[in-house]
Amino acid sequence: MRRGNRRAHDKLERVNYQEDPHTGEYVLRHHVDLKTGMYRGRQVIAPKGD
């Protein structure tokens, strides 16, 4: 009855990137952008120096 369901949960999911409106780069959602130090429009950490 349940044959073939063993690997049903092993599929790979795409990483959900979102374009940053300030820099135009793609960043992970709900994460701080390490280059600019911005999160949800606020400066939360010092920007990483180049």
Distance bins in CASP14 RR format, pairs under 12 A and 6 or more apart:
PFRMAT RR
TARGET T0000
AUTHOR 0000-0000-0000
RMODE 2
METHOD distances of the structure
MODEL  1
2 8 0 0 0 0 0 1 0 0 0 0 0
4 10 0 0 0 0 0 1 0 0 0 0 0
14 28 0 0 0 0 0 1 0 0 0 0 0
15 26 0 0 0 0 1 0 0 0 0 0 0
15 27 0 0 0 0 0 1 0 0 0 0 0
15 28 1 0 0 1 0 0 0 0 0 0 0
15 29 0 0 0 0 1 0 0 0 0 0 0
15 31 0 0 0 0 0 1 0 0 0 0 0
16 26 0 0 0 0 0 1 0 0 0 0 0
16 27 0 0 0 0 0 1 0 0 0 0 0
16 28 1 0 0 1 0 0 0 0 0 0 0
16 29 1 0 1 0 0 0 0 0 0 0 0
16 30 0 0 0 0 1 0 0 0 0 0 0
16 31 0 0 0 0 0 1 0 0 0 0 0
17 24 0 0 0 0 0 1 0 0 0 0 0
17 25 0 0 0 0 1 0 0 0 0 0 0
17 26 1 0 1 0 0 0 0 0 0 0 0
17 27 1 0 0 1 0 0 0 0 0 0 0
17 28 1 0 0 1 0 0 0 0 0 0 0
17 29 1 0 0 1 0 0 0 0 0 0 0
17 30 0 0 0 0 0 1 0 0 0 0 0
17 31 0 0 0 0 0 1 0 0 0 0 0
17 33 0 0 0 0 0 1 0 0 0 0 0
18 24 0 0 0 0 0 1 0 0 0 0 0
18 25 0 0 0 0 0 1 0 0 0 0 0
18 26 1 0 0 1 0 0 0 0 0 0 0
18 27 1 0 0 1 0 0 0 0 0 0 0
18 28 1 0 0 1 0 0 0 0 0 0 0
18 29 1 0 1 0 0 0 0 0 0 0 0
18 30 0 0 0 0 1 0 0 0 0 0 0
18 31 0 0 0 0 1 0 0 0 0 0 0
18 33 0 0 0 0 0 1 0 0 0 0 0
18 40 0 0 0 0 0 1 0 0 0 0 0
19 25 1 0 0 1 0 0 0 0 0 0 0
19 26 1 0 1 0 0 0 0 0 0 0 0
19 27 0 0 0 0 1 0 0 0 0 0 0
19 28 0 0 0 0 0 1 0 0 0 0 0
19 29 0 0 0 0 0 1 0 0 0 0 0
19 33 0 0 0 0 0 1 0 0 0 0 0
20 26 1 0 0 1 0 0 0 0 0 0 0
20 27 1 0 1 0 0 0 0 0 0 0 0
20 28 0 0 0 0 0 1 0 0 0 0 0
20 29 0 0 0 0 0 1 0 0 0 0 0
20 31 0 0 0 0 0 1 0 0 0 0 0
20 32 0 0 0 0 0 1 0 0 0 0 0
20 33 1 0 0 1 0 0 0 0 0 0 0
20 34 0 0 0 0 0 1 0 0 0 0 0
20 35 0 0 0 0 1 0 0 0 0 0 0
20 36 1 0 0 1 0 0 0 0 0 0 0
20 37 0 0 0 0 0 1 0 0 0 0 0
20 38 1 0 0 1 0 0 0 0 0 0 0
20 39 0 0 0 0 0 1 0 0 0 0 0
20 40 0 0 0 0 0 1 0 0 0 0 0
20 41 0 0 0 0 1 0 0 0 0 0 0
21 27 0 0 0 0 0 1 0 0 0 0 0
21 33 0 0 0 0 0 1 0 0 0 0 0
21 36 0 0 0 0 0 1 0 0 0 0 0
21 38 0 0 0 0 0 1 0 0 0 0 0
21 40 0 0 0 0 0 1 0 0 0 0 0
21 41 0 0 0 0 1 0 0 0 0 0 0
22 33 0 0 0 0 1 0 0 0 0 0 0
22 35 0 0 0 0 0 1 0 0 0 0 0
22 36 1 0 0 1 0 0 0 0 0 0 0
22 37 0 0 0 0 0 1 0 0 0 0 0
22 38 1 0 0 1 0 0 0 0 0 0 0
22 39 0 0 0 0 0 1 0 0 0 0 0
22 40 0 0 0 0 0 1 0 0 0 0 0
22 41 1 0 0 1 0 0 0 0 0 0 0
22 42 0 0 0 0 0 1 0 0 0 0 0
22 43 0 0 0 0 0 1 0 0 0 0 0
22 47 0 0 0 0 0 1 0 0 0 0 0
23 33 1 0 0 1 0 0 0 0 0 0 0
23 34 0 0 0 0 0 1 0 0 0 0 0
23 35 1 0 0 1 0 0 0 0 0 0 0
23 36 1 0 0 1 0 0 0 0 0 0 0
23 37 0 0 0 0 0 1 0 0 0 0 0
23 38 0 0 0 0 1 0 0 0 0 0 0
23 41 0 0 0 0 0 1 0 0 0 0 0
23 47 0 0 0 0 0 1 0 0 0 0 0
24 33 0 0 0 0 0 1 0 0 0 0 0
24 35 0 0 0 0 0 1 0 0 0 0 0
24 36 0 0 0 0 0 1 0 0 0 0 0
24 38 0 0 0 0 0 1 0 0 0 0 0
25 33 1 0 0 1 0 0 0 0 0 0 0
25 34 0 0 0 0 0 1 0 0 0 0 0
25 35 1 0 0 1 0 0 0 0 0 0 0
25 36 0 0 0 0 1 0 0 0 0 0 0
25 38 0 0 0 0 0 1 0 0 0 0 0
26 33 0 0 0 0 0 1 0 0 0 0 0
26 35 0 0 0 0 0 1 0 0 0 0 0
27 33 1 0 1 0 0 0 0 0 0 0 0
27 34 0 0 0 0 1 0 0 0 0 0 0
27 35 0 0 0 0 1 0 0 0 0 0 0
27 36 0 0 0 0 1 0 0 0 0 0 0
27 37 0 0 0 0 0 1 0 0 0 0 0
27 38 0 0 0 0 1 0 0 0 0 0 0
27 39 0 0 0 0 1 0 0 0 0 0 0
27 40 0 0 0 0 0 1 0 0 0 0 0
28 34 0 0 0 0 0 1 0 0 0 0 0
28 39 0 0 0 0 0 1 0 0 0 0 0
29 39 0 0 0 0 0 1 0 0 0 0 0
29 40 0 0 0 0 0 1 0 0 0 0 0
30 39 0 0 0 0 1 0 0 0 0 0 0
30 40 0 0 0 0 1 0 0 0 0 0 0
31 37 0 0 0 0 0 1 0 0 0 0 0
31 38 0 0 0 0 0 1 0 0 0 0 0
31 39 1 0 0 1 0 0 0 0 0 0 0
31 40 0 0 0 0 0 1 0 0 0 0 0
31 44 0 0 0 0 0 1 0 0 0 0 0
31 45 0 0 0 0 0 1 0 0 0 0 0
32 38 1 0 0 1 0 0 0 0 0 0 0
32 39 1 0 1 0 0 0 0 0 0 0 0
32 40 0 0 0 0 1 0 0 0 0 0 0
32 41 0 0 0 0 0 1 0 0 0 0 0
32 42 0 0 0 0 1 0 0 0 0 0 0
32 43 0 0 0 0 1 0 0 0 0 0 0
32 44 1 0 1 0 0 0 0 0 0 0 0
32 45 1 0 0 1 0 0 0 0 0 0 0
32 46 0 0 0 0 0 1 0 0 0 0 0
32 47 0 0 0 0 0 1 0 0 0 0 0
32 48 0 0 0 0 0 1 0 0 0 0 0
33 39 1 0 0 1 0 0 0 0 0 0 0
33 40 0 0 0 0 0 1 0 0 0 0 0
33 41 0 0 0 0 1 0 0 0 0 0 0
33 42 0 0 0 0 0 1 0 0 0 0 0
33 43 0 0 0 0 0 1 0 0 0 0 0
33 44 0 0 0 0 1 0 0 0 0 0 0
33 45 0 0 0 0 1 0 0 0 0 0 0
33 47 0 0 0 0 1 0 0 0 0 0 0
33 48 0 0 0 0 1 0 0 0 0 0 0
34 44 0 0 0 0 0 1 0 0 0 0 0
34 45 1 0 0 1 0 0 0 0 0 0 0
34 46 0 0 0 0 0 1 0 0 0 0 0
34 47 0 0 0 0 1 0 0 0 0 0 0
34 48 1 0 1 0 0 0 0 0 0 0 0
34 49 0 0 0 0 1 0 0 0 0 0 0
34 50 0 0 0 0 0 1 0 0 0 0 0
35 45 0 0 0 0 0 1 0 0 0 0 0
35 46 0 0 0 0 0 1 0 0 0 0 0
35 47 1 0 0 1 0 0 0 0 0 0 0
35 48 1 0 1 0 0 0 0 0 0 0 0
35 49 0 0 0 0 1 0 0 0 0 0 0
35 50 0 0 0 0 1 0 0 0 0 0 0
36 42 0 0 0 0 0 1 0 0 0 0 0
36 43 0 0 0 0 1 0 0 0 0 0 0
36 44 0 0 0 0 0 1 0 0 0 0 0
36 45 0 0 0 0 1 0 0 0 0 0 0
36 46 0 0 0 0 0 1 0 0 0 0 0
36 47 1 0 1 0 0 0 0 0 0 0 0
36 48 0 0 0 0 1 0 0 0 0 0 0
36 49 0 0 0 0 0 1 0 0 0 0 0
36 50 0 0 0 0 0 1 0 0 0 0 0
37 43 1 0 0 1 0 0 0 0 0 0 0
37 44 1 0 0 1 0 0 0 0 0 0 0
37 45 1 0 1 0 0 0 0 0 0 0 0
37 46 1 0 0 1 0 0 0 0 0 0 0
37 47 1 0 1 0 0 0 0 0 0 0 0
37 48 1 0 0 1 0 0 0 0 0 0 0
37 49 0 0 0 0 0 1 0 0 0 0 0
38 44 1 0 0 1 0 0 0 0 0 0 0
38 45 0 0 0 0 1 0 0 0 0 0 0
38 46 0 0 0 0 0 1 0 0 0 0 0
38 47 0 0 0 0 1 0 0 0 0 0 0
38 48 0 0 0 0 0 1 0 0 0 0 0
39 45 0 0 0 0 1 0 0 0 0 0 0
END
